[in-house]
Amino acid sequence: MLKQAGVRDVRVHDARHTAATLLIEQGVNIRVVQEVLGHMRVATTERYAHVSTPLMRDAGKRLASALWGES
């Protein structure tokens, strides 16, 4: 049925990981993401959210700016 509808076969659980990652990428605080996902501990939420390459680049640029005044 999924194939006929053109929908990828993924687990519902995978959607939670995607939601966590997308929320973090949009700048939503990790504590808010924790509440959205219903996790008791933020450590659980941190395991769900995957850091994207653009966020890593941004972190590197910010660190360089803080250390050497580069943008």
Distance bins in CASP14 RR format, pairs under 12 A and 6 or more apart:
PFRMAT RR
TARGET T0000
AUTHOR 0000-0000-0000
RMODE 2
METHOD distances of the structure
MODEL  1
1 7 0 0 0 0 1 0 0 0 0 0 0
1 9 0 0 0 0 0 1 0 0 0 0 0
2 8 1 0 0 1 0 0 0 0 0 0 0
2 9 1 0 1 0 0 0 0 0 0 0 0
2 10 0 0 0 0 1 0 0 0 0 0 0
3 9 1 0 0 1 0 0 0 0 0 0 0
8 14 0 0 0 0 1 0 0 0 0 0 0
8 15 0 0 0 0 0 1 0 0 0 0 0
8 18 0 0 0 0 0 1 0 0 0 0 0
10 16 0 0 0 0 0 1 0 0 0 0 0
10 17 0 0 0 0 0 1 0 0 0 0 0
10 18 0 0 0 0 1 0 0 0 0 0 0
11 17 0 0 0 0 1 0 0 0 0 0 0
11 18 0 0 0 0 0 1 0 0 0 0 0
12 18 0 0 0 0 0 1 0 0 0 0 0
12 19 0 0 0 0 0 1 0 0 0 0 0
13 19 0 0 0 0 0 1 0 0 0 0 0
13 20 0 0 0 0 0 1 0 0 0 0 0
13 37 0 0 0 0 0 1 0 0 0 0 0
13 48 0 0 0 0 1 0 0 0 0 0 0
14 20 0 0 0 0 0 1 0 0 0 0 0
14 21 0 0 0 0 0 1 0 0 0 0 0
14 48 0 0 0 0 0 1 0 0 0 0 0
14 50 0 0 0 0 0 1 0 0 0 0 0
15 21 0 0 0 0 0 1 0 0 0 0 0
15 22 0 0 0 0 0 1 0 0 0 0 0
15 37 0 0 0 0 0 1 0 0 0 0 0
15 48 0 0 0 0 0 1 0 0 0 0 0
16 22 0 0 0 0 0 1 0 0 0 0 0
16 23 0 0 0 0 0 1 0 0 0 0 0
16 33 0 0 0 0 0 1 0 0 0 0 0
16 34 0 0 0 0 0 1 0 0 0 0 0
16 36 0 0 0 0 1 0 0 0 0 0 0
16 37 1 0 0 1 0 0 0 0 0 0 0
16 38 0 0 0 0 1 0 0 0 0 0 0
16 39 0 0 0 0 1 0 0 0 0 0 0
16 44 0 0 0 0 0 1 0 0 0 0 0
16 45 0 0 0 0 1 0 0 0 0 0 0
16 47 0 0 0 0 0 1 0 0 0 0 0
16 48 1 0 0 1 0 0 0 0 0 0 0
16 49 0 0 0 0 1 0 0 0 0 0 0
16 50 0 0 0 0 0 1 0 0 0 0 0
17 23 0 0 0 0 0 1 0 0 0 0 0
17 24 0 0 0 0 0 1 0 0 0 0 0
17 33 0 0 0 0 0 1 0 0 0 0 0
17 37 0 0 0 0 1 0 0 0 0 0 0
17 44 0 0 0 0 0 1 0 0 0 0 0
17 45 0 0 0 0 0 1 0 0 0 0 0
17 46 0 0 0 0 0 1 0 0 0 0 0
17 47 0 0 0 0 1 0 0 0 0 0 0
17 48 1 0 1 0 0 0 0 0 0 0 0
17 49 1 0 0 1 0 0 0 0 0 0 0
17 50 1 0 0 1 0 0 0 0 0 0 0
18 24 0 0 0 0 0 1 0 0 0 0 0
18 25 0 0 0 0 0 1 0 0 0 0 0
18 37 0 0 0 0 0 1 0 0 0 0 0
18 48 0 0 0 0 1 0 0 0 0 0 0
18 49 0 0 0 0 1 0 0 0 0 0 0
18 50 0 0 0 0 1 0 0 0 0 0 0
18 52 0 0 0 0 0 1 0 0 0 0 0
19 25 0 0 0 0 0 1 0 0 0 0 0
19 26 0 0 0 0 0 1 0 0 0 0 0
19 28 0 0 0 0 0 1 0 0 0 0 0
19 32 0 0 0 0 0 1 0 0 0 0 0
19 33 0 0 0 0 1 0 0 0 0 0 0
19 34 0 0 0 0 0 1 0 0 0 0 0
19 36 1 0 0 1 0 0 0 0 0 0 0
19 37 1 0 0 1 0 0 0 0 0 0 0
19 38 0 0 0 0 0 1 0 0 0 0 0
19 39 0 0 0 0 0 1 0 0 0 0 0
19 45 0 0 0 0 0 1 0 0 0 0 0
19 48 0 0 0 0 1 0 0 0 0 0 0
19 49 0 0 0 0 1 0 0 0 0 0 0
19 50 0 0 0 0 0 1 0 0 0 0 0
20 26 0 0 0 0 0 1 0 0 0 0 0
20 27 0 0 0 0 0 1 0 0 0 0 0
20 28 0 0 0 0 1 0 0 0 0 0 0
20 30 0 0 0 0 1 0 0 0 0 0 0
20 32 0 0 0 0 0 1 0 0 0 0 0
20 33 1 0 1 0 0 0 0 0 0 0 0
20 34 0 0 0 0 1 0 0 0 0 0 0
20 35 0 0 0 0 0 1 0 0 0 0 0
20 36 0 0 0 0 1 0 0 0 0 0 0
20 37 1 0 0 1 0 0 0 0 0 0 0
20 38 0 0 0 0 0 1 0 0 0 0 0
20 39 0 0 0 0 1 0 0 0 0 0 0
20 42 0 0 0 0 0 1 0 0 0 0 0
20 44 0 0 0 0 1 0 0 0 0 0 0
20 45 1 0 0 1 0 0 0 0 0 0 0
20 46 0 0 0 0 1 0 0 0 0 0 0
20 47 0 0 0 0 1 0 0 0 0 0 0
20 48 1 0 1 0 0 0 0 0 0 0 0
20 49 1 0 1 0 0 0 0 0 0 0 0
20 50 1 0 0 1 0 0 0 0 0 0 0
20 51 0 0 0 0 0 1 0 0 0 0 0
20 52 0 0 0 0 0 1 0 0 0 0 0
21 27 0 0 0 0 0 1 0 0 0 0 0
21 28 0 0 0 0 0 1 0 0 0 0 0
21 30 0 0 0 0 0 1 0 0 0 0 0
21 33 0 0 0 0 1 0 0 0 0 0 0
21 37 0 0 0 0 0 1 0 0 0 0 0
21 45 0 0 0 0 0 1 0 0 0 0 0
21 46 0 0 0 0 0 1 0 0 0 0 0
21 47 0 0 0 0 0 1 0 0 0 0 0
21 48 1 0 0 1 0 0 0 0 0 0 0
21 49 1 0 1 0 0 0 0 0 0 0 0
21 50 1 0 1 0 0 0 0 0 0 0 0
21 51 0 0 0 0 1 0 0 0 0 0 0
21 52 1 0 0 1 0 0 0 0 0 0 0
21 53 0 0 0 0 0 1 0 0 0 0 0
21 54 0 0 0 0 0 1 0 0 0 0 0
21 55 0 0 0 0 1 0 0 0 0 0 0
22 28 0 0 0 0 1 0 0 0 0 0 0
22 33 0 0 0 0 1 0 0 0 0 0 0
22 36 0 0 0 0 0 1 0 0 0 0 0
22 37 0 0 0 0 0 1 0 0 0 0 0
22 48 0 0 0 0 0 1 0 0 0 0 0
22 49 0 0 0 0 1 0 0 0 0 0 0
22 50 0 0 0 0 1 0 0 0 0 0 0
22 52 0 0 0 0 1 0 0 0 0 0 0
22 55 0 0 0 0 0 1 0 0 0 0 0
23 29 0 0 0 0 1 0 0 0 0 0 0
23 30 0 0 0 0 1 0 0 0 0 0 0
23 31 0 0 0 0 0 1 0 0 0 0 0
23 32 1 0 0 1 0 0 0 0 0 0 0
23 33 1 0 1 0 0 0 0 0 0 0 0
23 34 0 0 0 0 0 1 0 0 0 0 0
23 35 0 0 0 0 0 1 0 0 0 0 0
23 36 1 0 0 1 0 0 0 0 0 0 0
23 37 0 0 0 0 1 0 0 0 0 0 0
23 45 0 0 0 0 1 0 0 0 0 0 0
23 48 0 0 0 0 1 0 0 0 0 0 0
23 49 1 0 0 1 0 0 0 0 0 0 0
23 50 0 0 0 0 0 1 0 0 0 0 0
23 52 0 0 0 0 0 1 0 0 0 0 0
24 30 1 0 0 1 0 0 0 0 0 0 0
24 31 0 0 0 0 0 1 0 0 0 0 0
24 32 0 0 0 0 1 0 0 0 0 0 0
24 33 1 0 0 1 0 0 0 0 0 0 0
24 34 0 0 0 0 0 1 0 0 0 0 0
24 36 0 0 0 0 0 1 0 0 0 0 0
24 37 0 0 0 0 0 1 0 0 0 0 0
24 42 0 0 0 0 0 1 0 0 0 0 0
24 45 0 0 0 0 1 0 0 0 0 0 0
24 46 0 0 0 0 1 0 0 0 0 0 0
24 48 0 0 0 0 1 0 0 0 0 0 0
24 49 1 0 1 0 0 0 0 0 0 0 0
24 50 0 0 0 0 1 0 0 0 0 0 0
24 51 1 0 0 1 0 0 0 0 0 0 0
24 52 0 0 0 0 1 0 0 0 0 0 0
24 54 0 0 0 0 0 1 0 0 0 0 0
24 55 1 0 0 1 0 0 0 0 0 0 0
24 58 0 0 0 0 0 1 0 0 0 0 0
25 33 0 0 0 0 0 1 0 0 0 0 0
25 49 0 0 0 0 1 0 0 0 0 0 0
25 50 0 0 0 0 1 0 0 0 0 0 0
25 51 0 0 0 0 1 0 0 0 0 0 0
25 52 1 0 1 0 0 0 0 0 0 0 0
25 53 0 0 0 0 0 1 0 0 0 0 0
25 54 1 0 0 1 0 0 0 0 0 0 0
25 55 1 0 0 1 0 0 0 0 0 0 0
25 56 0 0 0 0 0 1 0 0 0 0 0
25 58 0 0 0 0 0 1 0 0 0 0 0
26 32 0 0 0 0 0 1 0 0 0 0 0
26 33 0 0 0 0 1 0 0 0 0 0 0
26 36 0 0 0 0 0 1 0 0 0 0 0
26 49 0 0 0 0 0 1 0 0 0 0 0
26 52 0 0 0 0 0 1 0 0 0 0 0
26 54 0 0 0 0 0 1 0 0 0 0 0
26 55 0 0 0 0 0 1 0 0 0 0 0
27 33 0 0 0 0 1 0 0 0 0 0 0
27 49 0 0 0 0 0 1 0 0 0 0 0
27 52 0 0 0 0 0 1 0 0 0 0 0
27 54 0 0 0 0 0 1 0 0 0 0 0
27 55 0 0 0 0 1 0 0 0 0 0 0
27 58 0 0 0 0 0 1 0 0 0 0 0
28 34 0 0 0 0 0 1 0 0 0 0 0
28 35 0 0 0 0 0 1 0 0 0 0 0
28 36 1 0 0 1 0 0 0 0 0 0 0
28 37 0 0 0 0 0 1 0 0 0 0 0
28 45 0 0 0 0 0 1 0 0 0 0 0
28 49 0 0 0 0 1 0 0 0 0 0 0
29 35 0 0 0 0 1 0 0 0 0 0 0
29 36 0 0 0 0 0 1 0 0 0 0 0
29 42 0 0 0 0 0 1 0 0 0 0 0
29 45 0 0 0 0 0 1 0 0 0 0 0
29 49 0 0 0 0 0 1 0 0 0 0 0
30 36 0 0 0 0 0 1 0 0 0 0 0
30 37 0 0 0 0 0 1 0 0 0 0 0
30 39 0 0 0 0 0 1 0 0 0 0 0
30 41 0 0 0 0 0 1 0 0 0 0 0
30 42 1 0 1 0 0 0 0 0 0 0 0
30 43 0 0 0 0 0 1 0 0 0 0 0
30 44 0 0 0 0 0 1 0 0 0 0 0
30 45 1 0 0 1 0 0 0 0 0 0 0
30 46 1 0 0 1 0 0 0 0 0 0 0
30 47 0 0 0 0 0 1 0 0 0 0 0
30 48 0 0 0 0 0 1 0 0 0 0 0
30 49 1 0 0 1 0 0 0 0 0 0 0
30 51 0 0 0 0 0 1 0 0 0 0 0
31 37 0 0 0 0 0 1 0 0 0 0 0
31 38 0 0 0 0 0 1 0 0 0 0 0
31 39 0 0 0 0 0 1 0 0 0 0 0
31 41 0 0 0 0 0 1 0 0 0 0 0
31 42 1 0 0 1 0 0 0 0 0 0 0
31 45 0 0 0 0 1 0 0 0 0 0 0
31 46 0 0 0 0 0 1 0 0 0 0 0
31 49 0 0 0 0 0 1 0 0 0 0 0
32 38 0 0 0 0 0 1 0 0 0 0 0
32 39 0 0 0 0 0 1 0 0 0 0 0
32 42 0 0 0 0 0 1 0 0 0 0 0
32 45 0 0 0 0 1 0 0 0 0 0 0
32 49 0 0 0 0 0 1 0 0 0 0 0
33 39 0 0 0 0 1 0 0 0 0 0 0
33 42 0 0 0 0 1 0 0 0 0 0 0
33 44 0 0 0 0 0 1 0 0 0 0 0
33 45 1 0 1 0 0 0 0 0 0 0 0
33 46 0 0 0 0 1 0 0 0 0 0 0
33 47 0 0 0 0 0 1 0 0 0 0 0
33 48 1 0 0 1 0 0 0 0 0 0 0
33 49 1 0 0 1 0 0 0 0 0 0 0
34 40 0 0 0 0 1 0 0 0 0 0 0
34 41 1 0 0 1 0 0 0 0 0 0 0
34 42 1 0 1 0 0 0 0 0 0 0 0
34 43 0 0 0 0 1 0 0 0 0 0 0
34 44 1 0 0 1 0 0 0 0 0 0 0
34 45 1 0 1 0 0 0 0 0 0 0 0
34 46 0 0 0 0 1 0 0 0 0 0 0
34 47 0 0 0 0 0 1 0 0 0 0 0
34 48 0 0 0 0 1 0 0 0 0 0 0
34 49 0 0 0 0 1 0 0 0 0 0 0
35 41 0 0 0 0 0 1 0 0 0 0 0
35 42 0 0 0 0 0 1 0 0 0 0 0
35 45 0 0 0 0 1 0 0 0 0 0 0
36 45 0 0 0 0 1 0 0 0 0 0 0
36 48 0 0 0 0 0 1 0 0 0 0 0
36 49 0 0 0 0 0 1 0 0 0 0 0
37 44 1 0 0 1 0 0 0 0 0 0 0
37 45 1 0 1 0 0 0 0 0 0 0 0
37 46 0 0 0 0 0 1 0 0 0 0 0
37 47 0 0 0 0 0 1 0 0 0 0 0
37 48 1 0 0 1 0 0 0 0 0 0 0
37 49 0 0 0 0 1 0 0 0 0 0 0
38 44 0 0 0 0 1 0 0 0 0 0 0
38 45 0 0 0 0 1 0 0 0 0 0 0
38 48 0 0 0 0 0 1 0 0 0 0 0
39 45 1 0 1 0 0 0 0 0 0 0 0
39 46 0 0 0 0 1 0 0 0 0 0 0
39 47 0 0 0 0 1 0 0 0 0 0 0
39 48 1 0 0 1 0 0 0 0 0 0 0
39 49 0 0 0 0 0 1 0 0 0 0 0
41 47 0 0 0 0 1 0 0 0 0 0 0
41 48 0 0 0 0 0 1 0 0 0 0 0
42 48 0 0 0 0 0 1 0 0 0 0 0
42 49 0 0 0 0 0 1 0 0 0 0 0
43 49 0 0 0 0 0 1 0 0 0 0 0
49 55 0 0 0 0 1 0 0 0 0 0 0
50 56 0 0 0 0 0 1 0 0 0 0 0
51 57 0 0 0 0 0 1 0 0 0 0 0
51 58 0 0 0 0 0 1 0 0 0 0 0
51 59 0 0 0 0 1 0 0 0 0 0 0
51 60 0 0 0 0 0 1 0 0 0 0 0
52 58 0 0 0 0 1 0 0 0 0 0 0
52 59 0 0 0 0 0 1 0 0 0 0 0
53 59 0 0 0 0 0 1 0 0 0 0 0
53 60 0 0 0 0 0 1 0 0 0 0 0
54 60 0 0 0 0 0 1 0 0 0 0 0
54 61 0 0 0 0 0 1 0 0 0 0 0
55 61 0 0 0 0 0 1 0 0 0 0 0
55 62 0 0 0 0 0 1 0 0 0 0 0
56 62 0 0 0 0 0 1 0 0 0 0 0
56 63 0 0 0 0 0 1 0 0 0 0 0
57 63 0 0 0 0 0 1 0 0 0 0 0
57 64 0 0 0 0 0 1 0 0 0 0 0
58 64 0 0 0 0 0 1 0 0 0 0 0
58 65 0 0 0 0 0 1 0 0 0 0 0
58 71 0 0 0 0 0 1 0 0 0 0 0
59 65 0 0 0 0 0 1 0 0 0 0 0
59 66 0 0 0 0 0 1 0 0 0 0 0
60 66 0 0 0 0 1 0 0 0 0 0 0
60 67 0 0 0 0 1 0 0 0 0 0 0
60 68 0 0 0 0 0 1 0 0 0 0 0
60 70 0 0 0 0 1 0 0 0 0 0 0
60 71 0 0 0 0 0 1 0 0 0 0 0
61 67 0 0 0 0 0 1 0 0 0 0 0
61 68 0 0 0 0 0 1 0 0 0 0 0
61 69 0 0 0 0 0 1 0 0 0 0 0
61 70 1 0 0 1 0 0 0 0 0 0 0
61 71 1 0 0 1 0 0 0 0 0 0 0
62 68 0 0 0 0 0 1 0 0 0 0 0
62 69 0 0 0 0 0 1 0 0 0 0 0
62 70 0 0 0 0 0 1 0 0 0 0 0
62 71 0 0 0 0 1 0 0 0 0 0 0
63 69 0 0 0 0 0 1 0 0 0 0 0
63 70 0 0 0 0 1 0 0 0 0 0 0
63 71 0 0 0 0 0 1 0 0 0 0 0
64 70 1 0 1 0 0 0 0 0 0 0 0
64 71 0 0 0 0 1 0 0 0 0 0 0
65 71 1 0 1 0 0 0 0 0 0 0 0
END
